[in-house]
Amino acid sequence: MLIYSTLILLLSNAVTIRRDKSILFNRVAIINLLYSIVLGILSSYIFSLDKGISIYAGLFNVTNITQIFQIFVFIISAIILLLTGFYPRKIILKEYSILKKILPYNYSFYKTKIINKMGEQYKIIEYPLILLFIIIGGVFLISSSDLISIFLSIELQSYGLYLLSTLYRNSELATSAGITYFLLGGLSSCFILQGTSLLYANSGVTNLESIYIITSLTDISYKEYNEDNISNLYEYNFQYINISLLILSVGFLFKVSAAPFHFWAPNVYDAIPTIVTTFVAIVGKISIFIFLLELVHYTSFSNFILTSKFGSGSWINALLISSLISLIIGTIVGLTQFRIKRLFAYSTISHIGFILLALSINSIESIQAFLFYLMQYSLSNLNAFILLLSIGYSLYFYVNDNKEYKGIQDKDNSPIQLISQIKGLFFINPVLAISLAITIFSFVGIPPLIGFFAKQMVLSAALDNGYIFISMVAILTSVISAVYYLNLIKEVFFKTPEYKVNSVVAQYLQLENTVGGTPDVIIKHNNKLSPLKKFNIKYNNIILSSSVTISISVITLAILFFIIMPQEWLSLTNILALIIFNT
């Protein structure tokens, strides 16, 4: 379905002249994603999915986990497309908001200062097409079971992300960040290609199931070790296979911006438009982590023979080291940030440390914690970026004369760039301020929010398996990271806002509509122009669109009230973890 819709959008873009129809293409993409969600839910009832179904000559393997996270990717992507599928603001006229006047009346807004129809994100018709390419690459990567399909999938996803970062042609910052992302992403692809080529050279196969069988022989050969048994396995150099997996993991750690391969993420996140940052920071990571889950699970059983017999540590130890470094760097460097998207980038690096810790342990409890942490943090991070955009949309009525703000570049695409820009938000829009506070407290891990239970599950699994030192580091970094999170709370609730009413917008809203002039609002009744009236539109008549407010409300309530209905999420992740260990 996704491939068909991508081809249709590709042909439509080729023959479309009007670029202002981009919003319609976004809505078509949303409908296609919703249909894909329905198909994914229906296909999850196939009985044999618990053992896995190999398709396309073994290039892909469909299991319960791949189906669940494909649906999850579709949901996240559809919510992100809502940001460009509908205009960010709308006008509420009480006399025309009653039910009997909603359907027969049409409203046309000619001056666009209020509802912002001419934003650049509403004139890029290629935007939904590139997003669908990224989603297809991510979905393929989640189900990949062959070295060839792995590389093709990750490159399809990566090249879509490179194009998406440079899609805003009028933004110098986005263009430079996209080029940086492309060059460094190409370097990480070299590691992935090198790792896959070495795996093939040392194993002679490209199918992952065959590689899993070869690595499992190391454990058998050590338990039943004698000269005859081990000589039969010399054709497979297990030390080289271990090094190949290590090189492969370096490329993927680079893609997810895990330390020490994180240096590109803060600059790219900060420079590209916030809508694009939302997609780059979330969707691109989910597919890679789910792929790594299967790779870690089926190759970790050879740890003992590789470390004791051949004298080299397992490649999974590299994930633990990356987890430790990510926790430290994401926390310490985040303390010095004053740009909010750079702060979120280092926050992501710190949380990736928790995800890698759960991934490296490879027990039933840790895999359950890994799946739960990945899902809840994706939703919380999505909510944080949507809130950043919504705050920018809601401040159209205000200006700030601070010289620091006047020097900000690319304000239209990234309205909120500095932490000081959210100063006193509670006194301007208390609902958005409270939603932001709930999301930030979830990042910190304050009970009873969902982030607390995610961190508790990871730390519990780590302590049960003897990872005491890294667990202590994770606890300390969580406490330290609360400093820069609570600084955001201080700015929002305990500082006086520096904004004042924009006199230009205020005068614009008070203009009278006359028959001889160009009206702000034309009302048609049954396709006939009704008499023009004077509308005293005030700032409280202009609100955020329903697509934005509903998305924020649903995600915020899920974060806040998880403790009331935790059974569904916990049971889902527990079942998926059990399925992995029983196959």
N, C-alpha and C positions, 0 to 999 in steps of 0.2 A: 504493500500500500504506500509506504514512504517513497519507494523508488518511482512508482507511477506518478505520485503527486509532485515529486521533484522534476520529472520529465515534463509534466504539464506546466509547472511554473517556469521551467526553462524556456519552453516554447512561447509562453505568454510574455515573458520578459523580452523576447526577441522581437515581438511584433507590437509591443506597447510603446506609444509615443509619450503619453502623459505620465510623468513621474509622480504626480500627486496622487496616483491611484495605489501607491505602495501600501496604504492602510488596508486595502481590500485583499491584496496578496497575503498580508499577515493574517487576516481572518481566515482565508482559505487554508493556510498552513495550520492554524489552530484547529480547524475542523478535521483536517487530516490526522493530526496528532490525537484528537479525541477518538476518532474512529480506530486508530492504531491501539489506543488504550483498551477499547472494547474487544478488539481481536486478541490482544494479549491476555485479557482476563478470560476469555472463552477458551483459548488454547491452553491455559494453565490447568484445565480440568482433564487434560490427556493423562491417562493413568501411567504410562511408561516414562513420564518426564522425570520421575524420581531416580531412575537409573541413567537417564540421558538418552537423547536421540541424535545420532550422527547424521548430518545432511551434507549434500554437495561433496560426496566422495571423501568425507572426513575433514573437510575444511572448517566446519562449524559443528559445535555440539550444543544442543539445546537441553537445558535442565530447568528445574524449578527456580534455582537461584538466578539464572540468566533471564528467565521470563519475568520474575518479580522486579528485577532491577532495570529491565528494559521498560516496563510499565512506569517505574519510578522516574526514569530519564524522560519519558514522554510527558509525564505530569509536570516535572520541573520546567521543561522546555515550553510547554503550553502556557504556564504562568508567566514565563519571561516574555513570550510573544504577546501576552495581553498588554504589556507596556507600550508596544508599538501598534497593536491592533485596534486601539481606541485612543481618542484624544485625551490628554491628561486632565483637563478641566471642563466643567460644564456649568451652564447658567440655569438657576432655578427661579422661575417666575411663579409666585404663589397663585395668581389668578388663572394661570394656564397649567397648573400642576394637578388639577383634579382629573379623575379618571375619564369623565365624559369629554374632556378637551384634549386629552393626550393623543388619541388616535386620529381624529379628523383634522388636527392642525399640524402643519409642517413649519419648522423654524429654520430660517436661513440667516447665518451670521456672516456678514461681509467683511467687517473689520476684525482682524485676527489677533489683536493684542491680548485678548482675554483668553481665548481657548487654544491659542498657539497651534493653528493648523499648519503653519509653514515651517515648523521645526525640521531640521535636516533629517531626523530619523523617520519623518513621514514622507520623504522624497527619495528614499533609496529603495528602489524596487527589487534590488538584488538581495536585500537583507534576509527575507524569509527563505529564499533559495539557498543561500550559504548556510543558514542555520539548519536546514534539512540535510544538507551534505554532512555537516558536523554530526548531527544526530545519527545518520546512517552509519558513519564511521564508528561512532561510539557503540552503537548497537551491535555492529559486526565484531568489534573488539571484545565485547562482553562474552560473545559466543564462540570466539575463535579457538580452534584446537589444532592449528597447524602453523608452522613458522611463516609460511607464505601469507596466509590470511591475516596473521598478526601484524606483519609489517605493512601490508596494504591497508588494513583497517586503521592503524595508528597514523599512517600518513594521510589518509583521507580525512580523518578528524583534525590532524594538525594543520594541514594546508587550509582547511576551512577556517580554523582559528586565526591563521596568519592573515587571510583575506579579510576576515571580519574586523581585525584590529586596525587595518588600514582603509576600511571602507569609507570613512568620513574624509572625503578628499580635501575639504577646506580646512581641516585641522592639521596644523603642522606638528603638534605634539603627538597626535594619534599616528601620523605617518611615520615619524621617527621611532616611536615605540613599536609599531608593527614591524618595521625593518629590523630592529633589535631582536624582537621576538622570533622573526624568521631566521636570522643568522644563528642565534643560539639554539633555537629549536632544531635547525638543521644539524648542528653539532650533536645534539642528543640523539637524533635519528642515526647518526653515524655509529654511536655506541650500540644502538639496538641492532643495526645491520651487522656490525662486527660480532655481537653476541650470537645472533642467529646463524651466521656463517660458521662460527667456531663450533656451535652445537651440531650443525650438520656435518662438519668435517670430522668430529670426534664420535658421533653416534651413527652417521650414515642414514638417518631418517629425518623427516621434517614433521611428522605427526607427533603431537605432544603426548598422546597415550603411549606411543612406543618409547619416547624419551623417559616417561614416568616408569615404565617397566625396567628400563636399563638402570635407572638410578635406584630402583628398589632392590636390584640384584646386589648392590653394595652391602646392604644390611644382611642379606642372606649369606653372602660370602664371608662376612666377618663372624657370624654366629657359628657357621659350619666350616671354619677356616682350616684348610690344609693346602698343600702345594698343588694338588691335582685340581681342586676346585678353583683356586685363584688363577691358575694358569689359563683356564678356559675363558677367563674374563679379561685377559690382557688386551684383547682387541679393542676394548672400550677403556680409554684412559679417564678414570673417574675424576682425577684431579683437574684435567683439562675441562671436563664437563662442568665441574664446580666453578672454574674460572670463567667459563662461557656464560653461565647463569649470572655470575657476579657482574660481568660487563653488560649483560642485558638489563640487569636491575638498575645499573647506573643510568642508562638511557631513560628508563621509566621514572626513576626518582627525579631526574631533570624535568620531565614533563609535568610532574605534580608539584614542582617547586619545593621539594624536601631539601633541607640543609644537608651537606654543604653546596648543593646545586641550586640554590634558591635566589641567587643574586639578580636574576632577570625579573623576578616577579614584582617586587615593589615598584620599580620604575615603569614597567608595562601597565600594571594595575592603575597607577596614578595618572598616566598620560592618556590612555585610551578612554573613550566616553564611558560613562557609568553603566549605561545599558549593556554595552559590550563587555565590560568588566564582570557584570553579573553572570554572563554566559561562560566566559573564560575561566572564572574562578570556581565554577561549580560543575558544569556538565562534563568538561574535559577531564576532570579528576575521577568522577564516579566510575566511568568505564575502565580506566586503568587500574583502579584499586580492586574492582571485581575480578579482572583478569589476573592480577597478582595473587589474589586469594587462592585460586585454583593452583597456580604455579607453586606457591609456597607450600600448600597442603600436600601435594603429591611429590615434592622433592625434599621435604624436610626429614623424611624417615632415614635418609642416608647421612645424616649429620655425624653419627658416631664413627662410622668407618672412615669418613673423610678426615676427621680431626685426629683420630687415634692412629690409623694405619698409614696414611699418606702424609701426615704432618701438616695439613693445611686446614684452616677453619672453613666452616660452611659459609656459603654465600648469604645465608639468612642472617648471619652475624652482622653483615653489612647493613641490613635493615635496622637492626638494633642500634648500631652506631649512628646511623642517620636519624633514628628516632631521638636518641639522646642529644645530638647536636641541634636538631630542630627545636626541641623543647627549650634549650638554653638560648639559642640565637633568636628565636621568635619572641621570647620573653624579654631578654635584655635589650636588644636593639629596638624593640617596640616601645620601650620607655622613652626614647629620645624623639619620637615622631610627633610632628605637629600637623601633618597632612593626613586627613582621615582615611583615604583609600590606601595610603602606604601603611597606616596603622592596621587596617583590616588585612593587608597582605601579610604582615608579620604575625598577626593573630592567626591567620590561616596556617602559616608555617608551624606555629606552636601546636595547633590542633592536629596537624598532620603527624606530629610527633606521637600523640596519643594513638592515632589510627595505625601507625607503623608498629607501635609497641604491641597493640592487640593482634596485629597481623603476624608478627614474628613469633609469638608464643605458640600458636597452632594447637590449641586445645578446644574442646567444645565450648567452654565458658568464654575463652578469648575470641573465638570466631563469632559467637553471639554478640559479645561486646563490640567487636569490629563492625558487624553489620548494623547494629543499632546506632553506634556512634556516627557512622558514615551517613545514615539516613537523617538523623536529627540535626547534625551539623550542616548538612546541605540545605535543609529547610530553614534553619536559623540564619545561615549566611545569606540565603536568598531573601529572607525578610529584611535583613539589615540593608542590603543594597536597594531593595524596593523602597524602603523608608528614606534612604538618602535622596532618591529621585523625587519622592513625594514631598519631602521637605523643600527641595528646590522649586517644585511646582507651586507649593503653597505660599512661597515668599514673593510671588510676583507683585504683590501690592506694596512691598517695602523696598527701601534702598538703604545702603550703608555707605557713609562718606569716609570710612576708614581707608587710608591710603594703601594699606596692605591688601584690601579686597580689590581695589581698582587695578592692581597689577596682575590679577589672576587672568590667565589665558584660557580660552575655550570655555567660557562661562555657559554658553548655550547648551553644550553637550554634557558638561559636568558642572552643574550649578553649585554643588556643595563640594569643596575641595579642602578647606581648612577646618580644623577642629573648632576654631573660634567662630566659625560661621553658624554653628548651632547654639551659640551662647544665648541663653534666655528663651529657648524654643518653647518651654512650658508656658510662658506668658503669651505666646503668639498662637500656638496650636497645641493645647494640652493633650489631645488624643494621640497625635503622632509622637509626642514626647513620651507618653506612658508606654506606647508600643515599642519605641526604641529602647526604653529602660528595661522592659521585660526581656527583649532580645539580648541586650548587653549582659544582664544578670544571668541569662542562660549560658552565654559564653564564659562567664566567670565560673559557673558551676554552683550557683546558690540554690539550695533547696527551697521549695519543692519543684523547681523548674526542670525541664527535660534534660538540660545540659548537666545537671548534678548527677542524675542517674546514669548518664552515659559515662562520665568520668569515674563514677563509683564502680561500674561494671568492669572497666578497663583495669583500674588499680586492683580490684579484687582478684581478677584473673592473673595479673602479674605477680601479686604476692603469693597466691596459691601455688604458682609454679616456680617460686624461688627467685624472682627478679626483684630483690629488695632494694638494691642501690638505685636502679633506674626508676623504681616506684617512688622512692624518696625524692629524687630529682623532679619527677613529674608533680608531686605534691607541692614542693617548694616553688617551682615555676608557676604553678596555678595560683599560688598565693601572691607571688610577685606581679604576675600579669594583671591581677585585680587592680593594681595601682593605675595603669593607663585606662582600664575599663571604667573605673570609678571616676577618673578625671573627666570622662565624657558625661557621666551623670552629673558631676559638679557643674560643668558648663551648661548643661541643659536646664537644670532645676534651680541652681543657686547663684547664677550670674544674671545681671540685668541685661536685657537685649539692647544692642546698639542700632537696631533698625528703626527707621521712621517711615511714615507713610509717603509713598511716591506721589508727589504733587501732580506729575504728568498723568499718571493712571487715575488719580482721583478726579481730575478735571475731565478726563476722557469718559469716565463712568457717569458723570453728571450731564453730559451733552444731551440736548433734546433732539428727538427725531422729528424732522419736519418733512412735509410732502415734497418740498423742492430740493431737499438735501439727500445725502446718501445715508440711509439709516443703518444703525448697528444691527437691528433685528427686524426682519420682515416675516410676518406671520401670514401663512396661506391657509384658507379654509376651503376644503374641497377643490384644491388647485386654483382658487381665486384669491387675489390679493385682498386682505381685509383692510379696513381703514387703519392708517398708521397712527400709533399712539405714543404718548410720552412714557418711557419706562425709566424710573429712577433706580437703576441698577447699582447696588452697593456691594462692598467687598464680600459681605456675608451671603450674597446671592450667587457667588461664584465659588464652587466647591470642586473637590477632586472627583474624577469620574468613578463610576461604580466598579469598573474593572480593577482599579488600583485599590480602592478602599476595601472591597470584598477580599482580595488577595491578602492584604495586610491583616484584616480581621481574622480570617480563617487560620493563617499560620500563627499569628500571635496567640489565639485561643488554644491551638494545639500545643504550643510551647508552655502556656500557663496552666492548662488543665490536664496535662498528661497524667498527673498523679491520680486523677479521678477514674480514668479508664486506661490503665497501662497494659491490661492483659493482651489486647490485640497485637500491639507492636512487639511485646516481649515474647508472646507465643509464636509470632511469625519468625522472628530472628532465631528463636530456640529450635523451631522445626527445621529451618534452613541449615543451621549448624549441625543438627543430627543427621540430616540427609547427606551432608558432605562426608561425615565420618562413617556412614553406612554404605557408601558407594565405592 
